[in-house]
């Protein structure tokens, strides 16, 4: 048998601190500390505990050169242990799946630390709201009570600051002021298809294309993108859109068109929506969920094994989400963006592998509910609904 080490691997010394009940009863308040080595690999979904001997063997095994195991090697149990947990990869049929997963990440030119961080920060089946409520962290008051005071909102430096002039506001300032996160969508009001089309046209549609070579196309969109590559694609979960059947869709940025995908039964769409946003029911009610899923291979084609490539992808998602907010606000709609998502469940629903392409964030749009059952941060009272009303009278809100 031939073996090699997996390509993307990080070893972490992790310490667990605990207090023994019996020791506390005896008045001993010293903590018990346990140290373990954890191996985090880019192709494995969870950390693997290893010992010092296994760590030493991994350190002297190549990730690129195959090694044929000798009879002496086979007598060492560490080889079998590391093969069974996937940190070593073999050329036998039983190792084919893990070997293929590792090779896909390698072929996609992931930077090792980004590959490990991406894989091990993904969620599946997590209900983040229940977790927060259980810890008393679901309100600002609860956060302050449990975690103490946060760092100051602004940290001034020593010295004399020069005041800047307050420039008179324009209609664009009114639009920015109305841009707030919506946590209360109207469950009885569908989104008109033309409004969804306009929002996608403004935020993710390609408005121009340059054919550099026969097999190389560069796109122009209304948002910036690292290297001008625009690798982030849009996938939709549609619940209430007039003229569009409920279900899952892929958006084609060049054709400005939607492709219906195999979808779960309509009654299960709300459940899938809630799972996708990890239990945030105030977001799951939106008529449309917009999944921002980068095609990692398109970005890493240029930025191969690059330390900044993954960071640029997160910035791309931020640019798109801000444009979604502004386009929705201008149309009198509410919008949100969240990174607290179950990437594993989202990718599974849309048939993504998480290596060549995977979910990074989810936006949503729709009409705001009249009654706010969930608190929103809108201290100026300039939400999208108020902005739309002000536009209808051709009067922008006065500066505050």
PLY file of the C-alpha trace (Angstrom):
ply
format ascii 1.0
element vertex 400
property float x
property float y
property float z
element edge 399
property int vertex1
property int vertex2
end_header
0.00 0.00 0.00
1.13 3.54 -0.77
0.24 6.48 1.47
0.68 10.23 1.68
-0.39 12.94 4.09
-3.47 15.06 3.36
-2.66 18.34 1.63
-4.13 20.97 3.99
-3.44 20.25 7.66
-3.22 22.35 10.83
-2.21 20.95 14.23
-3.65 22.76 17.26
-2.71 22.26 20.91
-6.02 22.72 22.70
-6.50 23.16 26.45
-9.70 22.28 28.30
-10.22 23.79 31.77
-12.68 22.28 34.25
-13.47 22.32 37.96
-14.01 19.06 39.83
-17.11 19.09 42.06
-15.47 17.08 44.84
-12.41 19.34 44.81
-14.65 22.41 45.10
-16.46 20.90 48.06
-13.08 20.42 49.75
-12.32 24.10 49.17
-9.87 23.51 46.32
-10.63 26.15 43.66
-7.77 25.26 41.34
-8.83 24.34 37.83
-8.05 21.06 36.13
-6.34 21.52 32.77
-6.26 18.92 30.00
-4.10 19.31 26.91
-4.72 17.50 23.62
-3.48 17.77 20.06
-6.16 18.29 17.41
-5.62 17.86 13.70
-7.79 20.06 11.45
-7.75 19.04 7.79
-9.28 20.86 4.85
-11.10 17.76 3.60
-12.52 16.61 6.97
-15.62 18.09 8.60
-14.37 17.96 12.19
-11.15 17.98 14.23
-9.36 14.70 14.96
-7.61 14.11 18.29
-4.12 12.68 17.88
-1.22 11.92 20.21
2.37 13.11 20.08
3.53 10.00 18.23
0.94 10.45 15.48
1.84 14.14 15.24
5.49 13.23 14.77
4.65 10.74 12.02
2.45 13.26 10.20
5.29 15.78 10.33
7.67 13.51 8.45
5.19 12.22 5.86
4.98 14.03 2.52
1.74 15.46 1.19
3.00 15.20 -2.41
5.22 12.10 -2.54
3.70 8.65 -2.09
5.36 6.25 0.33
5.13 2.49 0.02
4.58 1.00 3.46
7.11 -1.63 4.43
6.49 -4.61 6.70
8.09 -2.59 9.51
5.72 0.28 8.84
2.71 -2.03 8.88
3.74 -3.21 12.34
3.50 0.38 13.63
-0.17 0.98 14.67
0.13 4.73 14.01
-0.08 4.22 10.24
-3.37 2.38 10.51
-4.79 4.88 13.00
-3.97 7.87 10.79
-5.33 6.10 7.71
-8.60 5.31 9.51
-9.19 8.92 10.56
-8.34 10.33 7.11
-5.21 12.30 7.97
-3.17 9.86 5.88
-4.53 8.91 2.47
-4.00 5.55 0.80
-4.19 4.40 -2.81
-6.58 1.56 -2.00
-10.27 1.61 -3.11
-11.54 2.16 0.44
-9.66 5.47 0.57
-10.88 6.74 -2.82
-13.55 9.13 -1.46
-11.26 10.94 0.99
-8.48 11.04 -1.58
-10.82 12.62 -4.12
-12.01 15.23 -1.60
-8.44 16.17 -0.74
-7.48 16.34 -4.42
-10.42 18.66 -5.25
-9.23 21.19 -2.68
-5.68 20.92 -3.98
-6.79 21.35 -7.60
-8.87 24.42 -6.65
-5.69 26.16 -5.39
-6.92 26.89 -1.87
-4.45 28.59 0.47
-3.98 26.02 3.29
-5.10 28.20 6.21
-8.16 29.41 4.29
-9.08 25.83 3.34
-8.95 24.74 6.98
-10.80 27.83 8.26
-13.50 27.49 5.58
-14.13 23.82 6.30
-14.16 24.07 10.08
-16.29 27.23 10.36
-19.17 25.69 8.39
-22.41 24.82 10.19
-24.97 22.13 9.58
-28.18 21.71 11.58
-27.26 24.51 14.01
-30.08 26.49 15.66
-28.13 29.60 16.60
-31.18 31.35 18.05
-31.86 28.62 20.61
-28.19 28.64 21.53
-28.20 32.41 22.07
-31.43 32.35 24.05
-30.12 29.56 26.24
-27.11 31.71 27.13
-29.10 34.92 27.52
-27.34 36.49 24.53
-30.37 37.20 22.33
-30.88 40.81 23.52
-28.58 43.79 23.95
-29.35 43.85 27.68
-28.57 40.15 27.94
-25.29 40.61 26.09
-24.22 43.40 28.47
-25.27 41.44 31.55
-23.53 38.23 30.49
-20.41 39.50 28.72
-19.82 42.80 30.46
-19.28 46.11 28.71
-18.08 45.98 25.09
-15.08 47.94 23.84
-16.04 51.61 23.28
-17.98 52.42 20.11
-15.26 54.91 19.14
-11.72 54.89 20.49
-10.27 58.43 20.14
-6.53 58.99 20.09
-4.73 61.63 22.11
-4.62 65.00 20.39
-6.80 67.72 18.91
-9.26 66.56 16.27
-10.18 68.99 13.46
-13.96 69.22 13.02
-15.28 68.54 9.51
-18.12 70.52 7.95
-21.63 69.03 7.91
-22.59 69.00 4.25
-26.25 69.49 3.34
-28.00 66.16 2.74
-29.17 65.07 -0.68
-31.78 62.47 -1.68
-29.00 59.88 -1.62
-28.47 60.61 2.09
-32.16 59.96 2.69
-31.78 56.58 0.98
-28.79 55.70 3.15
-30.63 56.76 6.29
-33.54 54.47 5.42
-31.25 51.47 4.94
-31.96 49.27 7.96
-32.08 45.54 8.60
-35.62 44.15 8.40
-36.61 41.51 10.96
-40.36 41.66 10.36
-41.61 40.58 6.94
-45.27 40.51 5.95
-46.11 36.80 5.61
-49.29 37.55 3.66
-47.81 39.78 1.00
-46.02 38.40 -2.05
-43.21 40.18 -3.87
-44.02 41.21 -7.46
-41.71 39.51 -9.96
-40.66 42.83 -11.61
-39.42 44.12 -8.24
-37.31 40.99 -7.73
-36.00 41.29 -11.29
-35.06 44.93 -10.73
-33.26 44.11 -7.49
-31.22 41.34 -9.14
-30.53 43.61 -12.13
-29.10 46.28 -9.87
-27.09 44.06 -7.54
-25.76 41.00 -9.41
-26.61 41.22 -13.12
-23.72 41.61 -15.57
-24.26 44.92 -17.39
-21.37 44.40 -19.81
-18.95 41.66 -20.82
-15.50 41.77 -22.43
-14.35 38.75 -24.46
-10.60 38.71 -23.80
-10.06 35.28 -25.36
-12.42 32.66 -26.72
-12.52 31.02 -23.29
-12.06 34.13 -21.11
-14.90 36.53 -20.34
-14.69 39.54 -17.98
-17.94 40.92 -16.53
-18.97 44.41 -15.46
-21.45 44.61 -12.57
-22.63 47.41 -10.29
-20.45 46.10 -7.45
-16.66 45.75 -7.19
-15.02 42.36 -7.06
-11.53 41.09 -6.27
-9.54 40.91 -9.50
-12.67 41.88 -11.44
-13.62 38.19 -11.44
-17.13 38.37 -9.94
-17.06 34.74 -8.74
-20.07 35.05 -6.41
-23.26 33.59 -7.88
-26.82 33.84 -6.64
-29.16 30.99 -5.74
-32.73 31.70 -4.62
-35.23 30.13 -2.27
-38.55 31.60 -3.38
-41.54 31.45 -1.04
-43.88 34.25 -2.16
-43.29 35.90 -5.53
-46.17 36.68 -7.87
-45.44 35.03 -11.21
-42.83 32.62 -9.86
-43.56 29.18 -8.47
-42.23 28.52 -4.95
-38.99 26.57 -5.00
-35.25 26.77 -5.59
-33.63 28.67 -8.45
-30.26 29.57 -9.95
-29.73 33.07 -11.34
-27.83 33.53 -14.63
-26.04 36.89 -14.39
-25.39 37.24 -18.13
-28.85 36.22 -19.36
-30.68 37.83 -16.41
-32.77 34.68 -16.09
-33.79 32.09 -13.50
-33.52 28.32 -13.79
-35.92 26.25 -11.67
-34.10 23.51 -9.74
-35.33 20.26 -8.20
-37.08 21.50 -5.07
-38.56 20.02 -1.91
-42.36 20.01 -1.56
-43.78 23.50 -1.08
-44.92 22.83 2.54
-41.31 22.09 3.54
-39.85 25.30 2.06
-40.41 27.34 5.26
-38.64 24.63 7.25
-35.73 24.64 4.81
-35.59 28.44 4.94
-35.38 28.39 8.73
-32.68 25.73 8.66
-30.68 27.71 6.11
-30.62 30.80 8.38
-29.89 28.65 11.46
-33.20 29.22 13.25
-33.54 32.97 12.70
-37.29 32.87 12.17
-37.48 36.64 11.59
-35.34 36.17 8.45
-36.87 32.86 7.36
-40.22 34.62 6.72
-38.81 36.70 3.84
-40.51 36.07 0.47
-37.10 35.44 -1.12
-33.81 34.24 0.34
-30.79 35.12 -1.81
-27.82 32.80 -1.28
-24.43 34.34 -2.07
-22.21 31.42 -3.10
-18.73 32.12 -4.50
-17.24 29.86 -7.13
-13.95 29.53 -5.31
-12.21 28.05 -8.32
-12.83 31.17 -10.42
-11.16 33.40 -7.82
-8.36 30.97 -7.02
-7.64 30.53 -10.75
-5.95 33.93 -10.54
-5.07 34.02 -6.84
-3.57 30.53 -6.48
-2.80 29.51 -2.91
-3.03 33.22 -2.10
-3.25 34.45 1.49
-5.75 37.22 0.59
-8.01 35.38 -1.88
-10.60 34.15 0.64
-10.71 37.56 2.30
-11.50 39.13 -1.08
-14.45 36.73 -1.46
-15.91 37.85 1.87
-15.57 41.47 0.71
-17.40 40.57 -2.51
-20.32 39.24 -0.47
-20.35 42.48 1.53
-20.46 44.61 -1.62
-23.37 42.61 -3.04
-25.34 42.65 0.21
-24.99 46.42 0.53
-26.28 46.86 -3.02
-29.20 44.53 -2.20
-29.99 46.73 0.82
-29.92 49.95 -1.19
-31.93 48.56 -4.10
-34.52 47.11 -1.71
-34.73 50.34 0.29
-35.21 52.43 -2.84
-38.09 50.11 -3.79
-39.73 50.43 -0.37
-38.76 46.89 0.69
-37.05 45.50 3.75
-33.78 43.57 3.46
-31.28 41.64 5.55
-27.96 39.84 5.27
-26.62 37.18 7.64
-23.50 35.05 7.85
-25.05 32.89 10.60
-26.12 30.19 8.18
-25.97 26.41 7.97
-23.65 26.20 4.98
-23.79 22.42 4.91
-27.59 22.38 4.61
-27.60 25.22 2.06
-25.01 23.53 -0.14
-26.87 20.24 0.05
-30.16 21.86 -0.98
-28.62 23.52 -4.05
-26.21 20.72 -4.97
-23.00 22.60 -4.13
-19.86 20.82 -2.92
-18.43 23.56 -0.65
-15.04 23.25 -2.36
-15.55 24.53 -5.91
-18.61 26.53 -4.81
-20.32 27.06 -1.47
-22.62 29.38 0.45
-21.00 32.30 2.26
-23.96 34.49 3.28
-27.72 34.85 2.75
-29.69 38.00 1.96
-33.46 38.38 1.93
-35.99 40.91 0.69
-39.71 41.55 1.00
-42.41 43.88 2.25
-42.15 44.91 5.87
-44.86 43.84 8.29
-46.98 46.62 9.73
-46.47 45.33 13.26
-42.95 44.72 14.53
-43.01 41.63 16.71
-39.20 41.40 16.62
-37.11 44.38 17.68
-35.23 46.26 14.96
-32.48 48.82 15.20
-34.00 51.87 13.53
-33.47 54.74 16.02
-34.12 57.45 13.43
-37.41 55.89 12.31
-36.39 56.05 8.66
-36.98 52.47 7.57
-37.71 51.51 3.98
-41.46 51.86 4.47
-41.11 55.45 5.66
-38.69 56.17 2.84
-41.16 54.85 0.25
-43.92 57.01 1.72
-41.70 60.07 1.61
-40.90 59.43 -2.06
-44.57 59.31 -2.94
-44.92 62.91 -1.74
-41.67 63.92 -3.49
-40.27 65.15 -0.21
-37.10 63.68 1.28
-36.91 63.40 5.07
-35.35 66.48 6.61
-31.85 66.14 8.08
-31.56 65.41 11.80
0 1
1 2
2 3
3 4
4 5
5 6
6 7
7 8
8 9
9 10
10 11
11 12
12 13
13 14
14 15
15 16
16 17
17 18
18 19
19 20
20 21
21 22
22 23
23 24
24 25
25 26
26 27
27 28
28 29
29 30
30 31
31 32
32 33
33 34
34 35
35 36
36 37
37 38
38 39
39 40
40 41
41 42
42 43
43 44
44 45
45 46
46 47
47 48
48 49
49 50
50 51
51 52
52 53
53 54
54 55
55 56
56 57
57 58
58 59
59 60
60 61
61 62
62 63
63 64
64 65
65 66
66 67
67 68
68 69
69 70
70 71
71 72
72 73
73 74
74 75
75 76
76 77
77 78
78 79
79 80
80 81
81 82
82 83
83 84
84 85
85 86
86 87
87 88
88 89
89 90
90 91
91 92
92 93
93 94
94 95
95 96
96 97
97 98
98 99
99 100
100 101
101 102
102 103
103 104
104 105
105 106
106 107
107 108
108 109
109 110
110 111
111 112
112 113
113 114
114 115
115 116
116 117
117 118
118 119
119 120
120 121
121 122
122 123
123 124
124 125
125 126
126 127
127 128
128 129
129 130
130 131
131 132
132 133
133 134
134 135
135 136
136 137
137 138
138 139
139 140
140 141
141 142
142 143
143 144
144 145
145 146
146 147
147 148
148 149
149 150
150 151
151 152
152 153
153 154
154 155
155 156
156 157
157 158
158 159
159 160
160 161
161 162
162 163
163 164
164 165
165 166
166 167
167 168
168 169
169 170
170 171
171 172
172 173
173 174
174 175
175 176
176 177
177 178
178 179
179 180
180 181
181 182
182 183
183 184
184 185
185 186
186 187
187 188
188 189
189 190
190 191
191 192
192 193
193 194
194 195
195 196
196 197
197 198
198 199
199 200
200 201
201 202
202 203
203 204
204 205
205 206
206 207
207 208
208 209
209 210
210 211
211 212
212 213
213 214
214 215
215 216
216 217
217 218
218 219
219 220
220 221
221 222
222 223
223 224
224 225
225 226
226 227
227 228
228 229
229 230
230 231
231 232
232 233
233 234
234 235
235 236
236 237
237 238
238 239
239 240
240 241
241 242
242 243
243 244
244 245
245 246
246 247
247 248
248 249
249 250
250 251
251 252
252 253
253 254
254 255
255 256
256 257
257 258
258 259
259 260
260 261
261 262
262 263
263 264
264 265
265 266
266 267
267 268
268 269
269 270
270 271
271 272
272 273
273 274
274 275
275 276
276 277
277 278
278 279
279 280
280 281
281 282
282 283
283 284
284 285
285 286
286 287
287 288
288 289
289 290
290 291
291 292
292 293
293 294
294 295
295 296
296 297
297 298
298 299
299 300
300 301
301 302
302 303
303 304
304 305
305 306
306 307
307 308
308 309
309 310
310 311
311 312
312 313
313 314
314 315
315 316
316 317
317 318
318 319
319 320
320 321
321 322
322 323
323 324
324 325
325 326
326 327
327 328
328 329
329 330
330 331
331 332
332 333
333 334
334 335
335 336
336 337
337 338
338 339
339 340
340 341
341 342
342 343
343 344
344 345
345 346
346 347
347 348
348 349
349 350
350 351
351 352
352 353
353 354
354 355
355 356
356 357
357 358
358 359
359 360
360 361
361 362
362 363
363 364
364 365
365 366
366 367
367 368
368 369
369 370
370 371
371 372
372 373
373 374
374 375
375 376
376 377
377 378
378 379
379 380
380 381
381 382
382 383
383 384
384 385
385 386
386 387
387 388
388 389
389 390
390 391
391 392
392 393
393 394
394 395
395 396
396 397
397 398
398 399
